Amino acid sequence: MAGNNARVNCADSTGAKNMYIISVNGTKGRLNRLPSACSRDVVVATVKKARLDLRKKVMPAFIVRQRKAWRHKDAVFIYFEVMYNPLMVLLHLTFRHCHKLWTGETGMCN
């Protein structure tokens, strides 16, 4: 689970390496509870490590992988042991789950 003010690794082909989560979209509130994003959630983030044309811009992003296990609809628990992939290859299973929710955004991914 990634909350506000979290730095996460970026797994796309734009050249961004590290992102900073500003806020989580679509979360309801409760007093003194910090919002957190899990896999398949949309967040507002800025790029911290990348080329100069990508840095310091606020942009939407969605969380693709997480270490904490979550339950799938067919009673299977899914989690990822290795969070850093040096080749930045998206896993097919996660990409398929994100593609069902966010077809417009995942269509632009390589």
The first five atom37 places (N, CA, C, CB, O) and aatype in JSON, in Angstrom:
{
  "aatype": [12, 0, 7, 2, 2, 0, 1, 19, 2, 4, 0, 3, 15, 16, 7, 0, 11, 2, 12, 18, 9, 9, 15, 19, 2, 7, 16, 11, 7, 1, 10, 2, 1, 10, 14, 15, 0, 4, 15, 1, 3, 19, 19, 19, 0, 16, 19, 11, 11, 0, 1, 10, 3, 10, 1, 11, 11, 19, 12, 14, 0, 13, 9, 19, 1, 5, 1, 11, 0, 17, 1, 8, 11, 3, 0, 19, 13, 9, 18, 13, 6, 19, 12, 18, 2, 14, 10, 12, 19, 10, 10, 8, 10, 16, 13, 1, 8, 4, 8, 11, 10, 17, 16, 7, 6, 16, 7, 12, 4, 2],
  "atom_mask": [
    [1, 1, 1, 1, 1],
    [1, 1, 1, 1, 1],
    [1, 1, 1, 0, 1],
    [1, 1, 1, 1, 1],
    [1, 1, 1, 1, 1],
    [1, 1, 1, 1, 1],
    [1, 1, 1, 1, 1],
    [1, 1, 1, 1, 1],
    [1, 1, 1, 1, 1],
    [1, 1, 1, 1, 1],
    [1, 1, 1, 1, 1],
    [1, 1, 1, 1, 1],
    [1, 1, 1, 1, 1],
    [1, 1, 1, 1, 1],
    [1, 1, 1, 0, 1],
    [1, 1, 1, 1, 1],
    [1, 1, 1, 1, 1],
    [1, 1, 1, 1, 1],
    [1, 1, 1, 1, 1],
    [1, 1, 1, 1, 1],
    [1, 1, 1, 1, 1],
    [1, 1, 1, 1, 1],
    [1, 1, 1, 1, 1],
    [1, 1, 1, 1, 1],
    [1, 1, 1, 1, 1],
    [1, 1, 1, 0, 1],
    [1, 1, 1, 1, 1],
    [1, 1, 1, 1, 1],
    [1, 1, 1, 0, 1],
    [1, 1, 1, 1, 1],
    [1, 1, 1, 1, 1],
    [1, 1, 1, 1, 1],
    [1, 1, 1, 1, 1],
    [1, 1, 1, 1, 1],
    [1, 1, 1, 1, 1],
    [1, 1, 1, 1, 1],
    [1, 1, 1, 1, 1],
    [1, 1, 1, 1, 1],
    [1, 1, 1, 1, 1],
    [1, 1, 1, 1, 1],
    [1, 1, 1, 1, 1],
    [1, 1, 1, 1, 1],
    [1, 1, 1, 1, 1],
    [1, 1, 1, 1, 1],
    [1, 1, 1, 1, 1],
    [1, 1, 1, 1, 1],
    [1, 1, 1, 1, 1],
    [1, 1, 1, 1, 1],
    [1, 1, 1, 1, 1],
    [1, 1, 1, 1, 1],
    [1, 1, 1, 1, 1],
    [1, 1, 1, 1, 1],
    [1, 1, 1, 1, 1],
    [1, 1, 1, 1, 1],
    [1, 1, 1, 1, 1],
    [1, 1, 1, 1, 1],
    [1, 1, 1, 1, 1],
    [1, 1, 1, 1, 1],
    [1, 1, 1, 1, 1],
    [1, 1, 1, 1, 1],
    [1, 1, 1, 1, 1],
    [1, 1, 1, 1, 1],
    [1, 1, 1, 1, 1],
    [1, 1, 1, 1, 1],
    [1, 1, 1, 1, 1],
    [1, 1, 1, 1, 1],
    [1, 1, 1, 1, 1],
    [1, 1, 1, 1, 1],
    [1, 1, 1, 1, 1],
    [1, 1, 1, 1, 1],
    [1, 1, 1, 1, 1],
    [1, 1, 1, 1, 1],
    [1, 1, 1, 1, 1],
    [1, 1, 1, 1, 1],
    [1, 1, 1, 1, 1],
    [1, 1, 1, 1, 1],
    [1, 1, 1, 1, 1],
    [1, 1, 1, 1, 1],
    [1, 1, 1, 1, 1],
    [1, 1, 1, 1, 1],
    [1, 1, 1, 1, 1],
    [1, 1, 1, 1, 1],
    [1, 1, 1, 1, 1],
    [1, 1, 1, 1, 1],
    [1, 1, 1, 1, 1],
    [1, 1, 1, 1, 1],
    [1, 1, 1, 1, 1],
    [1, 1, 1, 1, 1],
    [1, 1, 1, 1, 1],
    [1, 1, 1, 1, 1],
    [1, 1, 1, 1, 1],
    [1, 1, 1, 1, 1],
    [1, 1, 1, 1, 1],
    [1, 1, 1, 1, 1],
    [1, 1, 1, 1, 1],
    [1, 1, 1, 1, 1],
    [1, 1, 1, 1, 1],
    [1, 1, 1, 1, 1],
    [1, 1, 1, 1, 1],
    [1, 1, 1, 1, 1],
    [1, 1, 1, 1, 1],
    [1, 1, 1, 1, 1],
    [1, 1, 1, 1, 1],
    [1, 1, 1, 0, 1],
    [1, 1, 1, 1, 1],
    [1, 1, 1, 1, 1],
    [1, 1, 1, 0, 1],
    [1, 1, 1, 1, 1],
    [1, 1, 1, 1, 1],
    [1, 1, 1, 1, 1]
  ],
  "atom_positions": [
    [[0.83, -1.17, 0.0], [0.0, 0.0, 0.0], [0.88, 1.24, 0.0], [-0.95, -0.01, 1.2], [1.79, 1.38, 0.82]],
    [[0.6, 2.12, -0.9], [1.37, 3.35, -1.01], [0.48, 4.51, -0.61], [1.92, 3.54, -2.46], [-0.62, 4.68, -1.16]],
    [[0.93, 5.31, 0.31], [0.15, 6.44, 0.78], [0.66, 7.74, 0.21], [0.0, 0.0, 0.0], [1.52, 7.76, -0.67]],
    [[0.12, 8.83, 0.73], [0.62, 10.14, 0.33], [2.07, 10.28, 0.76], [-0.24, 11.26, 0.95], [2.51, 9.66, 1.73]],
    [[2.81, 11.08, 0.02], [4.23, 11.36, 0.27], [5.1, 10.12, 0.12], [4.41, 11.93, 1.66], [6.17, 10.05, 0.73]],
    [[4.68, 9.15, -0.66], [5.47, 7.95, -0.88], [6.23, 8.07, -2.2], [4.57, 6.69, -0.89], [5.73, 8.65, -3.16]],
    [[7.43, 7.53, -2.22], [8.21, 7.46, -3.46], [8.13, 6.03, -3.98], [9.71, 7.88, -3.23], [8.41, 5.08, -3.25]],
    [[7.73, 5.89, -5.23], [7.56, 4.57, -5.83], [8.38, 4.5, -7.11], [6.06, 4.27, -6.11], [8.66, 5.52, -7.74]],
    [[8.77, 3.29, -7.48], [9.48, 3.07, -8.73], [8.49, 3.12, -9.88], [10.24, 1.73, -8.72], [7.35, 2.67, -9.75]],
    [[8.93, 3.65, -10.99], [8.08, 3.77, -12.17], [8.41, 2.64, -13.13], [8.27, 5.16, -12.85], [9.58, 2.34, -13.37]],
    [[7.38, 2.0, -13.68], [7.57, 0.84, -14.56], [6.94, 1.1, -15.92], [6.97, -0.43, -13.93], [6.0, 0.41, -16.32]],
    [[7.45, 2.09, -16.63], [6.96, 2.33, -17.99], [8.14, 2.67, -18.89], [5.91, 3.47, -18.01], [9.29, 2.66, -18.45]],
    [[7.85, 2.96, -20.13], [8.91, 3.15, -21.11], [9.22, 4.62, -21.39], [8.54, 2.47, -22.4], [9.88, 4.93, -22.38]],
    [[8.75, 5.54, -20.54], [9.0, 6.96, -20.8], [10.37, 7.42, -20.32], [7.94, 7.79, -20.13], [10.84, 8.47, -20.74]],
    [[11.0, 6.65, -19.46], [12.3, 7.03, -18.93], [12.24, 7.5, -17.5], [0.0, 0.0, 0.0], [13.27, 7.8, -16.91]],
    [[11.04, 7.58, -16.92], [10.91, 7.97, -15.52], [11.34, 6.81, -14.63], [9.46, 8.41, -15.19], [11.02, 5.66, -14.9]],
    [[12.06, 7.13, -13.56], [12.55, 6.08, -12.67], [11.88, 6.11, -11.31], [14.03, 6.2, -12.51], [11.64, 5.06, -10.72]],
    [[11.58, 7.29, -10.8], [11.08, 7.42, -9.44], [9.96, 8.46, -9.43], [12.22, 7.81, -8.46], [10.11, 9.54, -10.0]],
    [[8.83, 8.13, -8.78], [7.7, 9.05, -8.71], [7.33, 9.31, -7.26], [6.48, 8.49, -9.48], [7.58, 8.48, -6.38]],
    [[6.76, 10.47, -7.02], [6.36, 10.92, -5.68], [4.84, 11.08, -5.68], [7.08, 12.26, -5.28], [4.31, 11.9, -6.43]],
    [[4.14, 10.32, -4.85], [2.68, 10.35, -4.81], [2.22, 11.57, -4.03], [2.1, 9.05, -4.18], [2.62, 11.76, -2.88]],
    [[1.39, 12.39, -4.66], [0.84, 13.58, -4.01], [-0.48, 13.24, -3.33], [0.65, 14.71, -5.02], [-0.68, 13.56, -2.16]],
    [[-1.39, 12.6, -4.07], [-2.69, 12.26, -3.5], [-3.23, 11.02, -4.2], [-3.68, 13.44, -3.63], [-2.74, 10.62, -5.25]],
    [[-4.25, 10.44, -3.59], [-4.9, 9.25, -4.11], [-6.29, 9.64, -4.56], [-4.94, 8.1, -3.05], [-7.06, 10.21, -3.78]],
    [[-6.64, 9.33, -5.79], [-7.96, 9.68, -6.31], [-9.0, 8.66, -5.87], [-7.93, 9.77, -7.83], [-8.72, 7.46, -5.78]],
    [[-10.21, 9.14, -5.61], [-11.33, 8.26, -5.33], [-11.35, 7.66, -3.94], [0.0, 0.0, 0.0], [-12.0, 6.64, -3.74]],
    [[-10.67, 8.25, -2.99], [-10.71, 7.72, -1.64], [-11.68, 8.52, -0.81], [-9.3, 7.74, -1.0], [-11.76, 9.74, -0.92]],
    [[-12.42, 7.83, 0.02], [-13.29, 8.5, 0.97], [-12.49, 8.74, 2.23], [-14.58, 7.66, 1.27], [-11.4, 8.19, 2.39]],
    [[-12.99, 9.54, 3.11], [-12.2, 9.91, 4.26], [-12.77, 9.46, 5.58], [0.0, 0.0, 0.0], [-13.96, 9.15, 5.71]],
    [[-11.9, 9.44, 6.55], [-12.26, 9.25, 7.94], [-11.27, 10.09, 8.72], [-12.22, 7.73, 8.37], [-10.13, 10.27, 8.3]],
    [[-11.69, 10.61, 9.85], [-10.87, 11.53, 10.61], [-9.54, 10.88, 10.99], [-11.61, 11.99, 11.86], [-9.51, 9.77, 11.53]],
    [[-8.44, 11.57, 10.71], [-7.07, 11.18, 11.05], [-6.58, 9.93, 10.32], [-6.96, 10.96, 12.51], [-5.57, 9.36, 10.74]],
    [[-7.24, 9.49, 9.28], [-6.75, 8.35, 8.5], [-6.13, 8.87, 7.21], [-7.91, 7.34, 8.19], [-6.75, 9.66, 6.48]],
    [[-4.93, 8.43, 6.93], [-4.24, 8.84, 5.72], [-4.7, 7.99, 4.54], [-2.72, 8.75, 5.89], [-4.81, 6.77, 4.68]],
    [[-4.95, 8.58, 3.39], [-5.36, 7.78, 2.24], [-4.19, 6.95, 1.71], [-5.89, 8.69, 1.13], [-3.04, 7.38, 1.75]],
    [[-4.5, 5.76, 1.23], [-3.46, 4.89, 0.67], [-3.98, 4.27, -0.61], [-3.05, 3.79, 1.69], [-5.19, 4.09, -0.79]],
    [[-3.07, 3.95, -1.5], [-3.42, 3.37, -2.8], [-2.87, 1.96, -2.88], [-2.88, 4.24, -3.96], [-1.74, 1.7, -2.47]],
    [[-3.67, 1.06, -3.42], [-3.2, -0.3, -3.65], [-3.13, -0.51, -5.17], [-4.13, -1.36, -2.97], [-3.25, 0.44, -5.94]],
    [[-2.93, -1.72, -5.57], [-2.82, -2.02, -6.99], [-4.12, -1.66, -7.71], [-2.48, -3.51, -7.2], [-5.21, -1.86, -7.17]],
    [[-4.02, -1.13, -8.9], [-5.11, -0.71, -9.76], [-5.77, 0.59, -9.32], [-6.13, -1.78, -9.83], [-6.87, 0.89, -9.8]],
    [[-5.16, 1.38, -8.44], [-5.71, 2.67, -8.03], [-5.0, 3.8, -8.78], [-5.57, 2.86, -6.51], [-3.82, 3.69, -9.11]],
    [[-5.74, 4.87, -9.03], [-5.18, 6.03, -9.71], [-4.7, 7.03, -8.67], [-6.23, 6.68, -10.66], [-5.4, 7.32, -7.7]],
    [[-3.5, 7.56, -8.88], [-2.91, 8.55, -7.98], [-2.46, 9.76, -8.8], [-1.71, 7.94, -7.19], [-2.32, 9.68, -10.02]],
    [[-2.25, 10.86, -8.11], [-1.65, 12.05, -8.71], [-0.21, 12.09, -8.23], [-2.44, 13.37, -8.34], [0.04, 12.06, -7.03]],
    [[0.73, 12.16, -9.17], [2.14, 12.04, -8.81], [2.99, 13.0, -9.62], [2.63, 10.6, -9.01], [2.58, 13.51, -10.66]],
    [[4.2, 13.23, -9.12], [5.21, 13.97, -9.86], [6.41, 13.06, -10.06], [5.62, 15.29, -9.12], [6.67, 12.16, -9.26]],
    [[7.14, 13.3, -11.13], [8.32, 12.5, -11.43], [9.52, 13.14, -10.76], [8.53, 12.37, -12.98], [9.78, 14.33, -10.94]],
    [[10.26, 12.34, -9.99], [11.43, 12.86, -9.28], [12.73, 12.56, -10.02], [11.49, 12.28, -7.89], [13.61, 13.42, -10.07]],
    [[12.87, 11.37, -10.59], [14.09, 11.02, -11.31], [13.72, 10.65, -12.74], [14.86, 9.85, -10.61], [13.06, 9.63, -12.97]],
    [[14.13, 11.47, -13.69], [13.84, 11.21, -15.1], [14.58, 12.25, -15.94], [12.3, 11.26, -15.38], [15.43, 12.99, -15.45]],
    [[14.22, 12.29, -17.22], [14.74, 13.33, -18.09], [14.19, 14.68, -17.63], [14.38, 13.05, -19.57], [13.21, 14.74, -16.89]],
    [[14.81, 15.75, -18.07], [14.4, 17.08, -17.61], [13.01, 17.47, -18.09], [15.39, 18.1, -18.07], [12.32, 18.23, -17.41]],
    [[12.57, 16.98, -19.25], [11.25, 17.36, -19.74], [10.12, 16.67, -18.98], [11.14, 17.05, -21.21], [8.98, 17.11, -19.06]],
    [[10.4, 15.59, -18.25], [9.37, 14.9, -17.48], [9.3, 15.36, -16.03], [9.62, 13.41, -17.52], [8.27, 15.2, -15.38]],
    [[10.37, 15.92, -15.51], [10.44, 16.24, -14.09], [9.58, 17.44, -13.72], [11.87, 16.51, -13.7], [9.32, 18.32, -14.54]],
    [[9.13, 17.44, -12.45], [8.41, 18.55, -11.83], [7.09, 18.86, -12.51], [9.26, 19.79, -11.82], [6.67, 20.02, -12.55]],
    [[6.43, 17.86, -13.04], [5.1, 18.03, -13.62], [4.13, 17.12, -12.89], [5.11, 17.74, -15.15], [4.45, 15.97, -12.6]],
    [[2.96, 17.64, -12.59], [1.93, 16.86, -11.91], [1.17, 16.08, -12.97], [0.97, 17.77, -11.07], [0.68, 16.66, -13.94]],
    [[1.06, 14.76, -12.78], [0.4, 13.92, -13.78], [-0.29, 12.75, -13.1], [1.4, 13.43, -14.83], [0.14, 12.32, -12.02]],
    [[-1.34, 12.22, -13.7], [-1.97, 11.02, -13.13], [-1.16, 9.77, -13.44], [-3.41, 10.86, -13.67], [-0.49, 9.68, -14.47]],
    [[-1.24, 8.82, -12.53], [-0.56, 7.53, -12.7], [-1.39, 6.48, -12.0], [0.91, 7.57, -12.14], [-2.24, 6.81, -11.17]],
    [[-1.16, 5.21, -12.32], [-1.84, 4.18, -11.55], [-0.85, 3.14, -11.07], [-2.93, 3.51, -12.39], [0.17, 2.87, -11.72]],
    [[-1.16, 2.57, -9.91], [-0.29, 1.62, -9.25], [-0.45, 0.27, -9.94], [-0.62, 1.51, -7.72], [-1.57, -0.21, -10.12]],
    [[0.66, -0.33, -10.33], [0.62, -1.59, -11.07], [0.94, -2.78, -10.18], [1.59, -1.54, -12.24], [0.25, -3.79, -10.24]],
    [[1.98, -2.66, -9.36], [2.4, -3.79, -8.52], [2.43, -3.38, -7.07], [3.77, -4.32, -8.96], [2.65, -2.21, -6.74]],
    [[2.21, -4.36, -6.2], [2.38, -4.12, -4.77], [2.83, -5.41, -4.12], [1.06, -3.61, -4.13], [2.56, -6.51, -4.61]],
    [[3.51, -5.26, -3.0], [4.04, -6.42, -2.3], [2.97, -7.1, -1.45], [5.22, -6.0, -1.44], [3.01, -8.32, -1.28]],
    [[2.03, -6.35, -0.91], [0.99, -6.93, -0.06], [0.02, -7.74, -0.92], [0.23, -5.82, 0.72], [-0.36, -7.31, -2.0]],
    [[-0.36, -8.91, -0.42], [-1.26, -9.79, -1.17], [-2.68, -9.24, -1.15], [-1.24, -11.22, -0.59], [-3.13, -8.69, -0.15]],
    [[-3.39, -9.4, -2.29], [-4.8, -9.05, -2.33], [-5.56, -10.2, -2.94], [-5.04, -7.74, -3.11], [-4.99, -11.02, -3.67]],
    [[-6.85, -10.25, -2.66], [-7.67, -11.39, -3.08], [-8.34, -11.08, -4.4], [-8.72, -11.73, -2.01], [-8.94, -10.02, -4.58]],
    [[-8.23, -12.01, -5.31], [-8.86, -11.9, -6.62], [-10.29, -12.42, -6.53], [-8.06, -12.68, -7.69], [-10.65, -13.05, -5.53]],
    [[-11.1, -12.16, -7.55], [-12.5, -12.57, -7.51], [-12.68, -14.08, -7.45], [-13.23, -12.03, -8.7], [-13.66, -14.56, -6.88]],
    [[-11.76, -14.84, -8.03], [-11.89, -16.3, -8.01], [-11.14, -16.91, -6.83], [-11.37, -16.88, -9.32], [-10.65, -18.04, -6.93]],
    [[-11.04, -16.19, -5.71], [-10.5, -16.66, -4.43], [-9.01, -17.0, -4.5], [-11.27, -17.87, -3.96], [-8.55, -17.87, -3.76]],
    [[-8.27, -16.35, -5.36], [-6.83, -16.54, -5.46], [-6.16, -15.29, -4.9], [-6.39, -16.83, -6.94], [-6.56, -14.17, -5.24]],
    [[-5.15, -15.47, -4.06], [-4.4, -14.35, -3.53], [-3.22, -14.05, -4.45], [-3.92, -14.63, -2.08], [-2.47, -14.96, -4.81]],
    [[-3.07, -12.79, -4.83], [-2.04, -12.38, -5.77], [-1.09, -11.41, -5.06], [-2.66, -11.72, -7.03], [-1.54, -10.49, -4.38]],
    [[0.21, -11.63, -5.22], [1.21, -10.69, -4.71], [2.47, -10.85, -5.54], [1.5, -10.94, -3.2], [2.61, -11.81, -6.28]],
    [[3.38, -9.9, -5.41], [4.61, -9.89, -6.18], [5.78, -9.88, -5.23], [4.67, -8.68, -7.14], [5.9, -8.99, -4.39]],
    [[6.66, -10.88, -5.36], [7.81, -10.98, -4.47], [8.91, -10.0, -4.88], [8.36, -12.4, -4.47], [9.5, -9.34, -4.02]],
    [[9.18, -9.9, -6.15], [10.24, -9.02, -6.64], [9.59, -7.72, -7.1], [11.06, -9.69, -7.8], [8.82, -7.71, -8.06]],
    [[9.9, -6.63, -6.41], [9.28, -5.35, -6.75], [10.09, -4.58, -7.79], [9.1, -4.51, -5.5], [9.54, -3.76, -8.51]],
    [[11.39, -4.83, -7.86], [12.22, -4.09, -8.8], [12.65, -5.01, -9.93], [13.45, -3.49, -8.1], [13.23, -6.07, -9.68]],
    [[12.38, -4.63, -11.14], [12.76, -5.39, -12.32], [13.71, -4.51, -13.13], [11.51, -5.82, -13.16], [13.29, -3.46, -13.61]],
    [[14.97, -4.9, -13.3], [15.91, -4.02, -13.99], [15.54, -3.77, -15.45], [17.29, -4.59, -13.93], [15.96, -2.76, -16.02]],
    [[14.79, -4.65, -16.07], [14.39, -4.45, -17.46], [13.1, -3.66, -17.57], [14.23, -5.79, -18.15], [12.69, -3.3, -18.68]],
    [[12.44, -3.38, -16.44], [11.17, -2.64, -16.4], [10.1, -3.29, -17.28], [11.39, -1.2, -16.84], [9.41, -2.61, -18.03]],
    [[9.98, -4.59, -17.17], [8.98, -5.32, -17.93], [7.74, -5.48, -17.06], [9.52, -6.71, -18.39], [7.83, -5.97, -15.93]],
    [[6.6, -5.08, -17.57], [5.35, -5.25, -16.83], [4.93, -6.71, -16.88], [4.24, -4.34, -17.38], [4.99, -7.34, -17.94]],
    [[4.52, -7.23, -15.78], [4.05, -8.6, -15.75], [2.69, -8.7, -16.42], [3.99, -9.12, -14.31], [1.85, -7.81, -16.26]],
    [[2.46, -9.77, -17.14], [1.24, -9.93, -17.93], [0.01, -9.95, -17.04], [1.3, -11.21, -18.75], [-1.02, -9.38, -17.39]],
    [[0.11, -10.6, -15.88], [-1.05, -10.71, -15.0], [-1.5, -9.34, -14.5], [-0.73, -11.63, -13.82], [-2.69, -9.04, -14.52]],
    [[-0.58, -8.53, -14.06], [-0.92, -7.21, -13.55], [-1.41, -6.31, -14.66], [0.27, -6.58, -12.85], [-2.36, -5.55, -14.48]],
    [[-0.77, -6.39, -15.81], [-1.18, -5.56, -16.92], [-2.6, -5.9, -17.36], [-0.21, -5.72, -18.09], [-3.36, -5.01, -17.73]],
    [[-2.96, -7.18, -17.31], [-4.31, -7.58, -17.69], [-5.34, -7.02, -16.73], [-4.41, -9.11, -17.74], [-6.41, -6.58, -17.15]],
    [[-5.04, -7.04, -15.41], [-5.98, -6.51, -14.43], [-6.14, -5.0, -14.57], [-5.52, -6.86, -13.01], [-7.25, -4.48, -14.45]],
    [[-5.06, -4.3, -14.83], [-5.14, -2.86, -15.01], [-5.83, -2.51, -16.32], [-3.75, -2.24, -14.97], [-6.52, -1.5, -16.41]],
    [[-5.65, -3.33, -17.32], [-6.24, -3.07, -18.63], [-7.76, -3.16, -18.57], [-5.7, -4.05, -19.67], [-8.45, -2.44, -19.3]],
    [[-8.3, -4.02, -17.71], [-9.76, -4.13, -17.59], [-10.36, -2.84, -17.03], [-10.13, -5.31, -16.7], [-11.45, -2.45, -17.43]],
    [[-9.65, -2.19, -16.11], [-10.18, -0.97, -15.49], [-9.85, 0.28, -16.29], [-9.64, -0.84, -14.1], [-10.71, 1.15, -16.44]],
    [[-8.65, 0.39, -16.79], [-8.17, 1.62, -17.41], [-7.74, 1.33, -18.84], [-7.01, 2.23, -16.6], [-6.55, 1.31, -19.14]],
    [[-8.69, 1.11, -19.74], [-8.36, 0.73, -21.11], [-7.71, 1.87, -21.88], [-9.61, 0.27, -21.84], [-6.82, 1.61, -22.69]],
    [[-8.1, 3.1, -21.65], [-7.52, 4.22, -22.38], [-6.07, 4.46, -22.02], [0.0, 0.0, 0.0], [-5.25, 4.75, -22.9]],
    [[-5.73, 4.34, -20.74], [-4.37, 4.61, -20.3], [-3.43, 3.47, -20.66], [-4.34, 4.86, -18.81], [-2.28, 3.73, -21.03]],
    [[-3.88, 2.22, -20.55], [-2.98, 1.11, -20.84], [-2.8, 0.92, -22.34], [-3.51, -0.16, -20.22], [-1.85, 0.26, -22.75]],
    [[-3.67, 1.46, -23.15], [-3.49, 1.38, -24.58], [-2.3, 2.19, -25.06], [0.0, 0.0, 0.0], [-1.72, 1.9, -26.11]],
    [[-1.92, 3.22, -24.29], [-0.78, 4.06, -24.66], [0.54, 3.46, -24.22], [-0.94, 5.44, -24.07], [1.59, 3.92, -24.65]],
    [[0.51, 2.43, -23.35], [1.75, 1.83, -22.85], [2.38, 0.96, -23.92], [1.49, 1.01, -21.58], [1.68, 0.38, -24.75]],
    [[3.7, 0.87, -23.89], [4.42, 0.0, -24.83], [4.53, -1.38, -24.27], [5.81, 0.55, -25.14], [5.11, -2.26, -24.92]]
  ]
}
